[in-house]
């Protein structure tokens, strides 16, 4: 930041001390034992996120009909809780004991137990046993993963079929844990016919909340998808709440999974995280989760006995890993730039915070000596206001194309209704900057002009009072 003096950094806040928070992280795929959670627990807790999404692992739990061994999952749940984290469980995938197809697919991914009465009853029994086992430790249970995607409902997606499956699963959840929160949907494609078919089954009346996933390099599309989903779901059940359960991107080229085609870098991943999560944060979601904690196997179409079919890797992690010959994530699990970005967001945007538009206007046609042309005119920017009991924050960024350009400019803005000394915070790395005296003009009490503020293609925060 030219002419801006760095005066500090946003401190990390551990999960134990985070208080009320919507921030979350994916800790998935331990149902397939693809990484060592012991090496990740402390680093995840140090992020300051609160909610950790894990997968239930039916096939890993029930290896003999009617016999459930939750010891592997107990270890994960208890380690997370001990560190101040709150696990929520995605109930998935299939089980080869009851399904020949599931027996042939790595992790039984995408094999729902919907074909025979025996499968349905086995799933009901397992779900009820699991939720009873975790009553008092885990309060949120999610029904399947991305059932509107062919990779997770392999015999052919059907909103009607999922809706009926979800209703039966919700009943099993509440049989085991009557006070549990039931999360349905778990959608990623936002296909209106599929959603309508699912909702027409009456499934929305069984849900407390609906979760959604979003993998798009343009956060404008992601939030538009979420708004359409909310509008449709609330037509069927106005009381529904919403969770953003997965969004993320890779930190390098050559990965497998979502957005793999992009020319990603660690810096672009960090920008994606900041932009996308802050856009969804403004949508008032109860959980706002990044996928994922670690680089690991993708293996959505892996075949049992054919190692080469599942040795494809996704580089979505805020922690980087190496891989052994069997595909397990190894090495030190090193933090990437995105790790620090998530840590910064989780530290600032927690506690008693409300989304509130701040009265502002852009000052146009202001010549900026730093860029030797006029400031950006403010059109098309993402801008959000927030308040805490003793401060206010104004977040802004330019939603420029992440994969082909880097945007740097300046911006002049007039803001009213804020008190306290202002500072500028870089949400990518947590640096705090003093604003030069000649960049601030006080017009009236609580009305100030900020001239030629830095403008970037990732979120910056203009903080007032004790907001940070």
N, C-alpha and C positions, 0 to 999 in steps of 0.2 A: 504494500500500500504506500505509494509515493507520498511523501510529506506527512504521513501519519505515523506517530510515535507509538510503538508497542508498549503497553503499560502492564500487561499481565496475560494470563491464560485462564480459560474456564477450568476449574478443578474437576477432577473425576469424582463421582459420587457412587459408592458401591450400592449394590442391590439392597443390602441391609439397611442403608440410610436413605434410600430413594423416596420413601413415603409413597403417596399416591402417584401412580404413573401409568400411562397407556402403552409404554414402549415395550416391544417384544422382539424375540429372536427365535429362529428356527433351530431346533436340536433334533431334527428328524433323522430317520434311517438307522437308528440304533436297533430297530426291530430286525435289521439285517446285519447288525454288528460291524459296520463299515469303518468306525473310528473308535478311538479310546477316549471315553468321556472323562476319565480321570485327569487327562492332560488339558481338558478344556474348562472344567468347572470354575476354577478360580479366575481364569481370564474372562469368562462370560460374566461372572459376578462383578468383576471390576468395571464392566461396561456401564453399569447402572441401570440396565434394562430390568424390567420386572417380570414379564410374562414369557414363559418358555414353552414352545409347542413341541410336543413329543408324540410319537406314534405307538399305538398300543401293542402291535406285534402278536396277533392271534396265533400265527404259525409258530412263533418262538415260545409262546406260552402254553399252548395245548398241543402236546406232541403225542399224547395218548388220549383217546376219546373220554371226555368228561373229567380229565385230570388237569388242573391248572397250576402251573409253576410261575408265580409272579416274582420270584426272587431277583431276576435280572432287572425287572422294571422297578421293583422296590428300591434297589440300589441307586438307580437314576433319580427317581422321585425324591428320595430322602436326601441325597446329596444336593439337589437343587434347593429344596426347602431349607436345609441347614444353612445355606448361603443367602437366604432372604429372597430367593426366586420363587415364583408361583407357576408351577407346571400346569398346562392344560393338555388334554389327551385327545388326539385324533384317532378315532376307532377305525382301524383298517389293518391289514388287507385280508386276502383269502387264507384258506388252510387246506393243504393237500390231503389231510385226513378225510375230507368230505368232497373233494373236487379234484379230478384227475388233471384238469388244466392247471389248477393252482399248484399241483405237485411239480409241474414241468417248468414253471416260471420262477425266476429268481425273486425271492421274497414274496411270492404269490401276489405281486403287484397287479392291481386291476382286475381281480377275480372275485367279484361280489358273490356272496352265498344266497343266490336268489332263484336257483333252478329247481331245487327239490325241497320237499317239506323237511327232510332230514337236515339239509344245509341250513334252512331258515331257523329251525329249532336249535341247532348247534350254535348258531350265531347269537340267538336270543339268550341262550343259557350262558355263553361266554361273556356277553356284554353285561348281563345282570351280575354275574360273579365279579367281573372287573370293577364295576362301579360300586358294588358293595364293599369290595376289598379296599378301595381308596376313599371311601366316605370319610370326611373329616380331613383328608389330605389334599384331594383334588376336587374342585367344585365344577369345573367346566369340561364338557365332553362334546366332541365334534363328530359328526356322522359322515364318515368316509372322507376321501380326498379327491377333489376335482372330478366328480362323477359325470360332469358334462364333457369330459375329454376322453377320447377313445383310448388313450394310454392308461387311464385309470378305471375304465369300464369296458374292458377289451372285447366283449362279445357284441358291442353295439350300444351306444348311448341311448337312453330313453328317460325323459323327464318323468313320465308316468311310473316307470319301474322304480326309479330312484325315490319318488315321492312315497310310494307304498313301503319300500324298504326303510325309508327314514322314519315313517310313522311307527313301524314295528320296532325299530331300534330305539326310538324315543321312549316307548313303553318299557323296553328292557332296561334302559338307563335309569328310569325312575323307579322301576321295581327294585333295583339294587341300591339306589340312592335317591330317595324321594325329593330331596331338596336340590338336586343337581341342576345345573344350567345346561340346557340342550341347545347345541349350535348346529344348524343345518345349512344346506346350500353348498358351501365350500366350492363355489363356482369359479371358473377361470375364463370361460368362453363368452358369457353374457348373451347367449343365443335366446332371443325372446320366445320362440316357439318351445324350446326345451324348458325354459323357466315357467312359461304359462302352463305347460303340461304338468310340471312338478307341483305348482301351486294349486292347480285345479283338483289335485287329490286331497286337498285339505291339510297338507303337510305344515303349512305356515302356522296353523293353530297348535301344533305340537312343539314349535320352536320358541325359545326365548330370544334367540339371536340368529342372524345369518352372517356367515363369513364369506369373504370373497378374496380372490387372488388377482394380481395384475402384473403382467410382464409386457410392458411397452416402453420404448425409449423416450416417449413423449408423455409427460405427466398430465398434459391436457386431456389426452384420450383416457388415461387411467381414471381420472376423477369424473369424467363424463360417463364412463361405464358404470362407476359406482353409483352415481346419481340416478341413472336409469334403473339399476337394480333396486335401489331403495324405494323409488317411486312405485315400481311394480309390486314389490313384496308388501309394502305398507297398504296397498290397495286390498290385500287379502288379510293382513293383520297389522293394524296401525300401531300396535304396541311393540313391534319388533325392534331390536337394537342391532347394531352392526359392528363387525370386526374386520379389519384388514389383516388377513392371516398370512399372506405371502406376497412379497415383491422383492425383486433383486436382479442383479445382473452379474456378468462375469468380469474378472479383472485382467483377462488376457484373451487373445484370439485362440482358436483351436479347441475350445471346450465343447461339451455336449450339453444338451438341454436348452432351455429358453434363451433367446437372444444370442445364440452362439455365433450367428453370422457376423456380428458387429466387430469393428476394430477396437475392441475394448482395451483399456489400460488401467492400472491401479488408480490413477487420478480420475479417470472417467467413471470408474465404479463408485468412487467416493462422491463425485458430483451427482451421479444418479441417485445414490442413497439419500443425500441431503434433499435433493429436489423432490423426489417421489414421496419420501416419508413426510416431508413438510406439507406437501399438497394434500396427502391423505389425513394428516393431523388436523388440517383445517376442516375436514369433513365430519368431525366430531365422532370418531370411532372409539370404541371402548378399548380395543387393543390395536396397536399399529406395529406390525411385525415385519422384520427383515429376514429374507432367506438368503444365506443361512449363516450358522456359526463358522462353518469350516468348508474348505474344498474337499470334495468327496465324489465317490462313484455316482453316476447318474443311473445307469442300468435299468431304464424303464422297460426295455424289451429283452432283458437278459434271460437266457435259458439255463436251467439247472444242468450241470455237467459240461457246459460249454463256456469256459472261463472268458474266452475272447469276446463273447457276446455281451458281457457286462463290464468289461474294462474300459468304459468310457467315462470321462471325468468332467464334472462341472466345477468351475472356478468362482462360485458365488460367495465363498466364505469371506467374512471379515478377518478370519484367521487363515493363513496359507498353510498348505501341507504338501508333503511329498507322498509317494505311494509305493508300497511294496509289490511283489510279484502277484499277490492275490488281490490287489486293488485296495487294500486297507490304507487309510490315511495315516501317515507316519511323520516323523520329524518333530520339530519343536512347536508346531502350531503358532507361527509367527504372526503378530498383528500387521495388517495392511493399513494404508491410509484410511480406508473405510471404517476400520475399527475405531480410530480416533474420532471420526465424524459422528458415528453413532453414539459414542461416549459423550460428545459435546451436546448433541440433541437431547439425550436422556438426562443430562445434568441440568440443562436450562429449563426445558419445557415439562415440568412436573409440578406436583403440589397444587396449591390453590391458584389455578390459572384458568382464565376464560377467554374464549375467542370473542373479540369485540372490534368492530371496525373503528379505526381511529380517523378523526377528521383531518384529511390531508388533500393537497392538490399538487400536481407537478408544475414546476415553473418552466415554461417552455421558452425556447429561443435564448437560452442562457449560454453565452460563449464561455467555454471551459479552456483556460490556459493550459491545463495539463494534457488535454488531448488535441488542442489546436483546432477545435471545431465546436459546434454546439453540443450541449448535453444531449443524451438520449431523451426523446420527448415523452417517455413513459408509456407509450402505447403497447399493449400486449404484455406488460409485466405481470408477474404474480406478486401480489401484495396482500399481506395479512396482518391484522392487529391483534394484540393480546394484552390482557391486564392481569396483574397479580395485586395482592393487597397493598403493596408499597412500590409499585412501578408499572411501567408499560413497555411494550416492545412492538416494533414495526419491522416485519420481515419482508424482504423484496429480492427478486432476481429476474433475470432475462431468460425466458425459456428457449434459448437458442439451440440449434441442432447439436446434440452432444457428440455425435460420431464424426462430424466433418469440420467442426470449427470451434474456436475458443473466443468467447466474447468478453471484451473489456471496454468499458466506457465510463461515463460519469452521469450523475443525475442530481438535479436540484429539486427540492421538495419543501413545501410549507406544511407544518404539522401543528395542530392546536390540541388543547386538552391534555397535555402531558406536563408532568412536573419532574424536577430533579435533573441532575447533571447527565448529559447524554454521552454515551460512548458507542463505538462501532465494534461489532463482534463478527469475526470471520467464522461462520458455522462449519466450514470445512475442517479447520484445524484448531479452533477454539481461541485464537489470538484475539486479545482485546486491545483496541486502539483508542487513544485520545483523539478527539476531533479538533483540528486546528482552529484557533480563535477566529481567524479570518473566514472560516467556512460556516460560521453560525451568526445569524442576525436575529436579535430579539425584537419583534415588532410590538408585542403587547405581552401582558402576563400570560404565560402558558401558550404563547403563539410564537413559533420560531421558524426561521428559514434556514435550511441546510443547503449550502451551495457546493456543487460539484462533488457530491459523495461518490465513492467508488461504486460502480455497477458491474456485476459479474454474471456469468452463466451458472451460478450456484447461489444459494441463499446467504445474504448478509443480514445482520440484525442491528437496527438502531435501538439501543436500550436506554430507558429513562429511569431515574431513581434507582431502586434496588431490585430491578427486574431480574438481573443475573446473580 
